[in-house]
């Protein structure tokens, strides 16, 4: 050990430096004054101990947030071009309260996607393609194009019979249409109830601005189906 060039908080003639670190015994450390014990620990072990402790804390945090108490999206609502949502976070909180969700880390997310913006359109299509959607709100003109893509659930099959019957006069139909690259139609599906007209309701009056009838749709295979069914009356019965 190069004692002359070593930077240390212990004095150069400290007895502990007369031996190598590997030969220092418990008895040697025991006989040191408390101040020199601390300085010896600080010189040789403090950084390593701090690194190990930081690693343990990080692992504990990851286990807690990802396993024991993870954040979870319990419902997602996507508002599309022409159905601008003015206060998405407030609407999400109100929906969460309506659903009776008390767990702090469970969230209802409400987001607006302007499909005329290339990045937003890509984000929306990625979410839909990954099957990570629940409720979709859009103006009627966009509803027709989205329904043609086959991404909405047939509400006559999805909704409980009593709910479907109650909302039957507000059902909006669309059809799946398949085309070739040149635009020629190769398939036209049946006209099916893919949406609910929620125009004029309290939610639209307070949160959603649209120049056309506003249509509420259910994604073909919603991630949070139970909460979707619970949330529909929030949009239709207020």
N, C-alpha and C positions, 0 to 999 in steps of 0.2 A: 504494500500500500504506500502511495506517495503522500506521506504526511505533510511534507513541506508545502506542496501545491494544493492540498485538499482544502476546500472551503467548508468550514464547519462552525457550528455555534458552540462547540466544546473547545476548551482551551487546548493548545498544542501539547501540553504535558499531561493531559488527562490520562489516568491509568488505563482507561478502556482502550486507548489507541496503541498501547504497547503490545496488543495482541490482534490477531486478525478477527474479522467479524465472526468467522466460522468457529473460532475457538473460545469465544466469550461464553461463559457458563451462566446458568441461572444464579449460582452463588455470587458471581461477579456483579451481576445486575442487582442482586438483592442487597449487596453491600454499598452500592452507590447512593449518594444523596438523592432525594426525590427530584431535585431540579435536573441533575445529570441523567437520571433515568428518563425523564421526559425528553431531554435533548437528544439522547441516544435513539429513542423511539422515533422522534421527529426526523432525524437524519436518515435512518435506515428503513423505516416501515410506514411512515405516515402517508406517503403518496400511494403506495400499494394498497394500504388499508382503505384509503378514501376511494380508490378506483373500484375495489371489490364492493364496498358499501353502495356506491352509485349504481353498480350493476344490479345488486340485489333490489334496490329501490325501484329501478326501471322494470325489472322482471315482475315485481309485485304490482306495480302500476298497470302493466300490460295485462296481467292475469285478472286484475280487478275490473278494468274497463272492457276487456274483450270476453271474459268468461263469467265473472261473478256479477257484474253490473253493466252490461253493454248498452250502448245507445241503439235504439230500434225504431225504425220507421213503421208505424202501425197503419198509416194511410197516406197515399199520395194523391194530390189533385193537380192536374196540369191544365192550365188555361191557355188556349191557342190564339193565334193572330185574330184580332177582331173582337175578342172577348177579354179585354184588358182588366186585370185584377189590381185594384188600387192599393190594397193593404194586405199582401199575402200572409205576413207573419201574424197579424191580428186575426185574420180569417182562420188560419191554422190553429191558433190558440182557442178560438171560439168553437171550432169543430172538435177539438180535443175535449173541451169541457162538455160539449153536447154528448159525446160518446162515453163520457164518464171515465176517461182514462186518467188515473191518478199517478202512475209511476212517472217520476220526473224525467227519466231518460227515454221515455216513449214519446215519439214526435209525430205530429201530423204536418206534412209538408205541402205547401201550396206554392206553385211556381208558374210564371208566365213565359211562354215560348213564342217568340215572333218567328214564324217559319219562313219569313222573307229574309231573315238574317241567316247567312250560311252556317255560322257557328252554332246558333240556337237550333236550327233545323237539324244539324248533324247530331247535336246532343239529344234532341227529342227522338230522332230515329234510332239512335243507339239504345236509349232507354226502352223504347217500344220493341226493338229487335231482341233485346235481352229479356223481354217479358217482365220488366220491373215497373209496371204501371197499374193503377187502380181506377181512378175516375178521370175523365177527360171532358172539359167544357170548351165548346167552340161555337161560332156563329153558324147559321144554317148552311150558308154556301160552302163553308169549309167542312161541315159535317158530311155533306154529300161526297166530297172527295175522299175523306177519311174512311167513310163507310165502304166505299168502293175498294179500298185496300184490304178489307176483311179483318180489321183490327178490333172491331167492337163485338160485344156479346149480344146475342139474340135475347132481348129482354123478356120475350114470351116464355122462354125456357129458363132464364136465369132468375127472374124475380119470383118470389112466392106468389101463388095464384091470387090471394086476396090483395096483395100490393099491386100486382099487375092490373087487376080488375079496377081497382080504385084510381089508377093513373091511366087507364086505357084511352081516355079522351085527350090525353096530352102526349101520346106516343107519336114519334116521328119515324117514318120508315126510310130505308135506304136499301141499296143492293150492292153486292160484291160484283165487281166488273174486272175481268182479266183481259189484258190487251197485249199485242205484239209490240216490238220496239217501234214499228212505224205507226203505232196508234190504232191499228185495226183491232176490233173487239173479237175475242175468241170465246168469251164466256160471260153470261149475265145471270146472276143469281136471282132468287126470288126477292120480292120486296118484303123486308122484315123490319120489325120494330127495334131499331138500334139506338134510339135516343128518346129523351124526355124533354119537352119544351118547358123550361123553368123561367121564361121571360115574365117580368112583372112581379116576381116573388120578392120577398124581403131581402134575400141574399143578393140578388141581382141589383136591386135598388141601392143597396148599401155598398157593395164591393165590386160589382162587375159592370163595366161600361161596354155596350155593344150597340151598333146601329141596326143589327138584325136580330131575329129571334135567337135566343141563347139556348143551346142544346146540351143537356147533360148525358154523357155516355159512360158505359162501363167497358173497361178493357176486356178483350176476349177471354183472358185467363188472369184475373186480378190476383195480385200477390196476397192482399189482405181481404179476402172475400167476405168474411164475417163483418168487418168494419165497413165495408162498402155497403152492404145491405142496411146497416144501422145508420149510415150517413145519408142515404138517399132521401129519407123524410126531412132531413135538415134543409135540403134544397127545394123540396116539393111542397112541404106543408107549412111554410112560414110566409 
